[in-house]
Each structure stands twice: as C-alpha cells, then as structure tokens.
Amino acid sequence: MDNAPETTAKRRPRFRFFRLFRALLIALIVFMLVLAPFKLPAWYARVRFGVATLYSSADADGDLIDDYTDIMLAARRYIRSQPEYVSDYFAGGYPPEGQGVCADVIWRALKEAGYDFKAMLDQDVGAHPEAYPLANGLPDSNIDFRRVVNLRVFFERHCLELTTDADDVAAWQPGDFVIYDGHIAVISDRRNAQGQPYVIHHTGHGAFEEDALTARRILAHFRWALNEE
C-alpha cells in the first residue's frame, strides 16, 4: 500500500501522452471531414482518391515548369487579379489589362506557358475556314480567338479530347480545359471531397477558382497536347 501513490505518479505522464494523442487524432479527423473538402491539395487527392497528377513532357517557354502546370498556374494568377468582366469587340483583338471574359483566361494562360494562341487559331481559321462557325462566315482576327465555339473547334482539331464524366476523377488533370454552353474554364489542381477538381474561370459574376465543375452541363473536355513527346 505504501508504494501505491508512487506507482500512480509514474503512470500519469503516459496517461497524459495518450490523452494528447487522442486529442490530436480527433482534431485531424475533424479537419479531414469538415475543413479539407473545401480546398483539398493535390497530395490529399493522391492519398484519398489515388489520383496521380499528370505532367506534360513539354515546356514551351523554357521556365522548367511543364506546360500543364504552367497553364493552370497562369490561369490562377490571372483570376486572382480580379479582372473586370467586359464583353466587347477590340481592335487588334486583345482586351485591355484587367478586362475580359471567360475565353480571355485561356489565351492569357497559354501565353504565359509559351504559346501565341491568337496566332495559332488565326492560322488554322485561315487555312480551314470551313471548319469553324465564323460570324458572317468570314474570319475576323479581332474576335475569333475569343469565341468559345471557335476554341472548341481548335481543340477538337489539335488537342486531346477526353471524357466528360465528372466522376472519372483521375481523367481530370490540372491545366485541362472544360467547355460548357458559351463558357470555358481551366481545371485546377484542387479537388472537392468527391475528388472532382475545381475550375478556374471568369464569369459575369466575377473571376473564381471554385468547386463548380458540374454547375453547368459539360460539353467537352480537352488537354493541350501540342509539343508532347
């Protein structure tokens, strides 16, 4: 009986350790179930969904960042600048800095990745005008590269077309393009609790990176495959 208090005292540090471990475990579970679904990083997607991030073999601008990642990061930087949504016709084609629509996210992202998308689309339209749904049936380099219907045709002709099934989560990779009726967005590296990726886009309500892949009916899904080895 004389040794009982000493034994109890020796056991207290171990008891405190298990209480601390339990508290940390509960906190981690709460984070995963409540907080993480709003903005899951790429590593979490790999762990929970087995989704490995796909990287391009090309680096058009030579910045040591692959094209897919470059496109996604450039789109993210642009929408974070909170551009004003202005749908207008501009002489020369390019809208002023800080203004644009959904299609302007695309050429700006591609430009930072090392591609002159306007020149590429204008060249393809000039060579194959019958393939494009041109306004008035005539090419117009001031607007053709900013019309979603034309972007879809270009992507169908030159890029990799992929599934439109949002539940096939591994098929949706950072830097991909998703096309809706009159709208286009870039796929993010962030995912929701179901593994579906966020989209990076500019709408009439603002510029966002958000959980909205299925907010509209998906018409097409493409991956920039030019210069792939």
N, C-alpha and C positions, 0 to 999 in steps of 0.2 A: 504493500500500500504506500510505503514511503517513496517509491520510485514513480508512482503514477503521474504526479504533476510534471516531472522531468520528461517522461515519455510523450505526454500530450504536447508539451512545448516544442519538442523536436519535430513533431508531426505538423505543426502549424505552417511552416514555410512551404511544405509540399502541398498542403491544402490550399494555401493562397495561390500557388502556381496553377493548380488545376482550375481554380475559380477564374483566374485571369485568362487562361487558355480558353475556357468555355465562353467567357465574355467576348473575346476576340473572334472566336468561331461564329458566334451569333451575329456579331457586327458584320462579318464578311458575308454571311448568308443574307442578311437584310440588304446589304449593298447590291449583291447579285440579283436579288429578286425585285427590289424596289427602285434603286437608283440606276444601275447599269443599263437596263433596257432602253433608257432614253438616249444614250450615246455610247455604244459599245465599240471599243477599239478593235483594230484588226486582230491583235493577238487573242482577244477573247473569242472572236468569231472562229479562229482556228481551233481553240480549245473546246468550245462548246459545240460547234457545228461541223468541225473537220474541214473547214473551208480554207484552203491554202491560197494566198494572194498570188495572182499571176503577174509576172513582169515581162515587159517587152524586151526583145533582143535588140531593138533599135534605140538609138539615142541621137535623133536628128540634129539637135542643137549642140551636141558635144559637151553637155554640162555634167556628165556622169550620173544623170538621173534618167531612167528608162522612159520611153515615150508615154506609156500608160500612166505612170506616176506623175510625169510632167503635166499631162493634160488635166488630171484630177486636181493637182495642187494649184495649177494656174487658174482653173475654174473657181476653186475655193477662194483664192486671193481676190479674184475679181468680184465675186458676190459679197465678200466681206467689206469691200469698199462702198457697199450700199449704193449702187448706181440708180439713177432715176429711170423709171420705165417710160421711154419715149418711143412711140411707133411712128416713124416718119420716113420720108424719102430724102436721101442726102446726096448731093452732087459729089462724085468721087466714090460714093458707096459707104464710106466709113462714118458712123455717127461720132459726135464729139465725145471726148473722155468724160466718163461719169454718166453717160446716157446710153440707152439701148433697150433691146428686147431679148427674148429667150435665145434666139439664134446668134446674138452677139456674144453670148457666153462661149459658143462653140469656136468661132473663128479666133477669138481672143485667146482661148486656151490652146488651140493648135498653133497660133503664132508664137506663144511662149515656149512651145515644145519644138519649134523649129520649122514649122510649115506655113507657107503662104496659101491659106485655104481659098481666099478670094481668087488668086491667080489660077489655082488648080481647078476650081469649079468653072471659072470663066473659060478656061481652055477646053474643058470637057463639053461644056454647053456649045462652044463654037464648033467643035468637031462633030458633035452628035445632038443638034438641037431638037431632033425628032424624039429623043428620049426624055426630054424634060417638058413639064406642063408650064410653059412660059406664058407670062401675061401678054396678051395680044399676039401670042405666037412668035414673038421676037425676043432675042436675047437683050438683056439690059444689065450691064456690069455694075450699075449703081445699086441694084437691089437683089439680083438673082441669088447671091451667096448668103442673103439674109432671109430667104423664104424657106420655111420648113419643108415644103413639098419638094423643093429642089435639093435640099440636103439629103432627104430620104433617097432620092434617085441616085445621087452621087454615091452615097454609102452602099446602096444595093449593087452598084456597078463596080466599086473599088474596095469595099471593106468586107469584113467577115460578118455575115448575118447569123444571129443566134436566137435562142428560144425567147419567147415572150412570157413563159411561165414563171411568175414571180416566186413560186415555191421551190423552183430549182435553184436554190440559193448559190450553189457553187458556180453556176453559169454566169452570175452577175459579178463583174470584176471592176475595180477602180479604173476610171478613165473610159469605160464603155459609154455609149450613147443610147438613150431610150427616147423613142418618138411616140407622141400621142397625137390626137387630132389637133393640128395647129399649134403644137407645143413640142419642145425638145429639152432634154436635160442631160447632165453628165452624172455618171454613177460614182458615188463616194466610197471611201474605204470604211465607213462607219455602218453599223447594222443595228436593226432593232432586235427585240427579244426572240423573234422567229427566224432571224438570220437574214432577213431581207435588207438590202442596202438602202441607205439614204440616197436622195437625189440632190444635186446642186443645180439650181435653176433660177431664172428671173421671170417672175410673173407680174401681172398687173397689180398685185398686192405687195410686191416687194421682191427682194433677192434673198434666197434662203438655201441652207443646207438642212434638209429635213426628212423625216420619215414619211415619204409621200409617193413611193414607187407605184402603189396601186390606187392612188387617189383619183387617177384618170384611167381610162381604158388604154392599155398598152397596145400600140400598133406594130412597133418594130423595135429591134434591139441589135445594135451593131458594135463591132470592135474595130478600132483603127489598126489595120493590118498592113499598111504600106511600109515598105522597107524591112519587113520581117524576114529573118534569115530562114 
